[in-house]
């Protein structure tokens, strides 16, 4: 990721499905949209935690559906992070995507990972949706969080052993918030 002032930092949301969320979103988050054409989704998949070698083809229709399901997933994840009830229309969108056939992995004769031919945007979306279902029903479901910085809305799953992660990235929001708190304490001491 890249900060507001142009500095790169590492953001690990902890799950494949959550890697899709910073590509845009509903409402005000649409200004962050980066999935403008099918090639953008192919590039995202290549940067994701999916194993290398995926030969993905994506149509305009599939890209539009990915954005729609991503927006529903964004709202589902935010609701989960804040303990709000899951909205049926968002669950329906996620479940419909998960019902499609997913990407298919293969084991090669030399013992390495490969992808079966026929990887499409629909299969990629199904794989992402299934990952979200696994996250929301798995052992870390209660650890879905929103960054604790006052001006950051990145969502992640806290996979740390103690379960106390507060920031999207310590070197980005964590440091900024600690400096902000330090300065505020200094102002209180002076007054």
N, C-alpha and C positions, 0 to 999 in steps of 0.2 A: 504494500500500500504506500501511498505518498501523502504526507501531512499537508496541512493548509499552507505551510511555508515552503513546500517543495522537497522536504527531506524524506527519503524512503525509510520505511520501518516495516518490521515483520509482524503481520497479524495472523494468528492461527486461531480460527474459530472453533477448532476441535472436532468438526464433522464436515463431511462433503456437502451436505445439504446447506449448511450455514455459510460455506464458501460462496454460494450463489447469491446470497443476500446483498453484499456490497456492490453488485452490478447495477443497482437501481432500486426501484421500489415504488409503492403506491403514494399518491398525493404529493406532498412536498419532497419526497425522496426521489421522485421522477427526475429531478435535476441532476442526479448522479448516474443516470442511465448510460451504460456503456455497451449494451447489446443492441446495436442499431441495425446490423445486418448479420446474416447467417455466419459469415467468417468470424465475427466477434465471439459467437458462442463456441465455435471450433477452437479459437485461441484461448478462451476461458477454460475449456476442458483440458487443453494441453498444459495449462498452468496449475490445474487443480491437483488434488491428491490422488486422482485416478492414475493407475500405472501407465507408463508411456506406451506408445505404439497404437493408440486408438485412431483408426481411419474413419473419421466421422463425416457424414453428409447431413446437412441441415437445410430444410426448405424455409421460405418466408413464413408459411403457416405454422411450422413447428416452432420457429423463433417466437412468433406471437404467443403461442400457447406457453412456451417456457416463461416468457415475461409475466403472463397472467398467473401461472401457478407460483412463480417466484414471489409475486406480490401477495398472494394468499398465504404462502409460507412465511413471508416477512411478518404479516399480521398475526399469524398463529404463534410464531416464535416470540414476538413481543408480548402477546397475551400470556403465553406460558411463563416468560421471564417475570412478569408482574403479577402472576397468580390470578389472572382474569379467566373467565370461562372461554372455552374454545368455541368460535362461531361456526355453526353448521355449514354455511356456504363455503367457508375456507377449508373445512374438513372434507367436504364433497370434492372440491377442486384437487386437493392433495390425493385423496383416495382414488379418484378417477385416473390421475396420472400414474399412480402406483399399480393400477390394474393392467396397464399395458405391459408387453414383454420388455424386460430390462436388457441392458448390455450383457453380452455373454463372454465370460473368460474362458480361456483354454490353456492347457498345460502343453508345452512343446516337448518334443523328444529330448531336447537337451536340458529339460527341467526348468525352463523359464516361462514367464507369463506372456500370453499373447491374447489378442482380442479376436473373437469370431468375426467373420465378414458380416456386413450389413448393419453397422453401427449408424443409427439415425438420431436425430434430435429427439424423437419420441422415445426411443430406448434410453437415451441419456436422461431425459426427464423422469422416466420411470425409475431409473436407478437412484436418482436424487430423491425422488418422493419416497421410495422404500427406505432410504437412509434416514429420512426425516421421521418416518413411522418408527423405525428402530430406535432412534434417539428419544422420541417422545414417550416410548413405552419401555425403554431400557433403564439400566441402573443409574444413568446420569440425567434422567428426565428432570429431576428436581434441581439440577445444577445449570439450567439454561439461564443466562444472565444478559443484562444490557450493561454496557460500559458505564462505570461510575462517574465518569467525567461529566461536568455540567453541560457540555456542548457536543457530546458524542453519543450516537445512537447505535453503534455497532453491537451486534448480538453474537454471543459465543456460548459454548458449553465449557464449564469449568472442569477440566479433567485433571487438575492438580490433585496431589494426594490429600492435602489438608482441606481442599474445597473452599479456599478463601480468595480466589482470584477476583479482583474488582475492576480491572482495566482491560481494554481491548489489547493494549500493549504497554508494558511498563515504560519502555523508552519513548513512548509517545504521550498518551494520556496520563499515565501514572506519574511521570516526572512533572508534567505541567500542573497536575492537581496538587502534588506535594509542594511545588514552588508557590502555588497560589495560597495554600494553607499556611505555609511558613510566613509569607508576606502578611497575611491577615493577622497571624499571631503577633508579628512585629508591630503592626499598626495598633493593635489592642494594648500592647505593652507601652507604647509611646503615649497613648492617650490616657 
